[in-house]
Amino acid sequence: MHYNDETVDTFDRGAARYAEKYGDLRLYDAYFDVLLSALPCGPIKFLDLASGPGGVAAYVRNRRPDAMIVCADRSAAMLSEAAKRVSGALIAEVDCRDLGSIDARFDGAAFFFGLSYLDDMDAAVALRQARKKLLDEGVLLLASVTGDPGLSGAQSNHAGDRVFNFYRTPERVVEMVLTAGFEVLESHIIPSPSNATHPSSDLVLLARRSPGIGAVDM
């Protein structure tokens, strides 16, 4: 089984528990506000990529009720949780490495911790896909767990279900975002949530789609 398939299966089984554990966190609200302030006035199109239970999308819906919101994830169970939390959201069961079935481009997107479950090759593809789905000058809010890359690999819960986590330094994540064709507007290192299974530091950054020559769309 491909490492990401196993991770998705684990999230399918634990979606309700995950939503209960992390669904009401307020730790990232200030960064969601930064994202919203960078979006244009009036109706917007917003993509919550690797949405999980839709935490970012729910915040955007609350602040911008007229937004067209798409929650995209490989986990059907996570998307079911997102549908409960984000009224009127369009649900897309897709792989963030292949967003061709989403027939829209967006003013803004979030990729909140999805990068942490992808190896370097897949993460690079997902970032390029995110860029393709943004309008010119569209913005991306990204969060990723940071840490020693040597700790990357499978982690098991009490039931023996495995999730594959990939740790990177903040500098490496920023490098990947730039290579994918974004301009980084701001970045922050913050402690992980107090109820996180494995305490770490999180990188949260806001980036803008750049028309730079170095970007390669695939």
N, C-alpha and C positions, 0 to 999 in steps of 0.2 A: 504493500500500500504506500502511495506517495505520502511524504511527511505531512503535506497540507491537508490531504484527505482525512488523515487520522485526527488532525487538529479540529477540522470541521465536524467530524463525527462526535468528538468530545464536547464541542460547543452545542451541538444539537441536543445531546443528552442533558447538559447542564444549563440550558438557556434560562429557565425560570429562576434557578438559584443565582445565576450570574446577574440577571436583571434586578433581583431583590437586593443583592449585595452592592451593586454599583449604580443602580438606576436613579437614586436620589442624591448622589454626590454633588456637593456645591463647590468642590475644590477648583473646578475649571471654569466656573461661571465668568470670572473676569476675562478669561481668554476668549470665551464665546462672545463676550461683549466687544472685544477687540475685533474679532471677525465681523460681527454685525456692523460695526462702525466703518469697516472698509468696503461694505457692499453698497451698491447704488440705492438711491431712494426709489420708492415705488415698488411695484410687484417684482419679485426676483425669482430666479430658478436656482435651487440649491440641491446639491448632491451630498448625501451622507454615505461615504464610501466605507465598506466594511463596517456597517452601521451598528452591528450588534443589536441591542434592544432599543436603539434609536435615541440615545441620550442627547447627542448634539442636535439632531433633527427636532426633538421635542422642544429644546430651548429656542431654536430658530422659529418654530411654529408659534410659540408663546409670544415672542417679540415681534414677529412679522407674520401675522395671521393670513395675509394674502399671498404668501410665498407658494410657489410650486415646488414641492419637496419630493425627492426620490430617495428612498432608503434602499441601498444595494448591499447584499451580503450573500455568501455561499450557503449560510446556515438557514434552512427553512424555519427552524424553531426560533432562532433569533429574530428573524423577520416577523414571525407571528407576535413576538413580544413588542417589536417596534410598531406594528399596526395598532396595538392596543394603546400606545402612548402618543402616537403622532397622528392626529386626526387629518384625514384627507391625503395622507402620504401615498405616493405611488410605490409599490413594492416590487423590487427587481431581484430575483434570485440569480445572481450572476457572480462570476469570478472577477475580482478586481484586476486580474491580469488580462482580461478580455472584456471590455465594456462596449463592444460594437453593437450589441443588441439594445443599448440605451440610445434612443433616437432623439437626443437633445444635447445642447451645450449650456453650460451653467455659469451664472455670475459668481458663484462661490461653491466651495466644496470643503468637506472635512474628511481627513483620513486619520482617525483617532485610534491609535495603537494597532491598526492593522499591519503596519510595517514590521512590527515586532514579531509577527508570526510568519514572516517570509524570509527566505535566504537571500543573499545579495543579488543573485540573478533575477529571482522573481520580484524582489522589491524594486529593482530598477525598471522592470517591465510595468509594474503597477504604477509607479510614479509617472512614467511616460504616458500611460493610459489616462491618468488623472489630468495631466496637462492637456491632452487631446480633447477632453470633455469640457474644458473651461473656455469661456469666451476670451477674446483679447482683453488683457488687464484683469482677468478673473483671479480670484484669490483662493488660497488653500490654507486651511488651518490643519497642521499636522502635529500629532503627539506620538512619541516613541519612548519606550523604556530604554535606558542607557545602562552600560556596564561593560564588564570585561568580556570581549568576544569569546574568550576561552570557555566561558560558562554556557555558551549556546548549546542547544540540543533539547532532548525530550525531558519533560518534567511530568511526573505522575501525581494524581490526586489520591485520596484515601481509597478510592474504588479501583485504582489501577488504570484509570483513563489517562491517556497521554496527550499533552500539548507540546508542540515544538516552539520554543522561544529562541529568538536571535538577538543577542546583545551587541550593541555598537557604541562607540564613543560618540559624544555629541558632534565632534568635528567630522566624523565619518558620515553621520546622518545629514549634516548640512552639505557636505560635499556631494552626496547622492542627490539631494534636492536641486542643487545648482546644476549638476550634470544633466538632470532630467529636463532642464529648461525653465527654471524658476529663478526669480530674484527673491532673496530672503529679506523681508522687511524688518523683522524683529524675532528674537529667540530668547527663551528663558529656561533655566534649569530649576526644577522644583522637586521636593520630596514626593515620592509615590503616596497614594492614599494610605491612611493609617490602617485600613483593613485589608490592604493588599496581601496576597498570599506570600509573596517574596518581596520584601522592602527593597527599594532601589531609588534611583533618581530618574525623573522624567524630563525629556526635552519637549517643549512646546514652542512651535514656531509658526509665524505667519509669512506666507510667501505669495508672490504675484507671478502669474504666467508671463514669461518673457518671450519676445519674438526672437531671442538670441540665436545666432547662427549655430551655436553648439548643440541646440536641442535636436534630438532625433525622434520623430514620431514613428511608432511601430504599431 
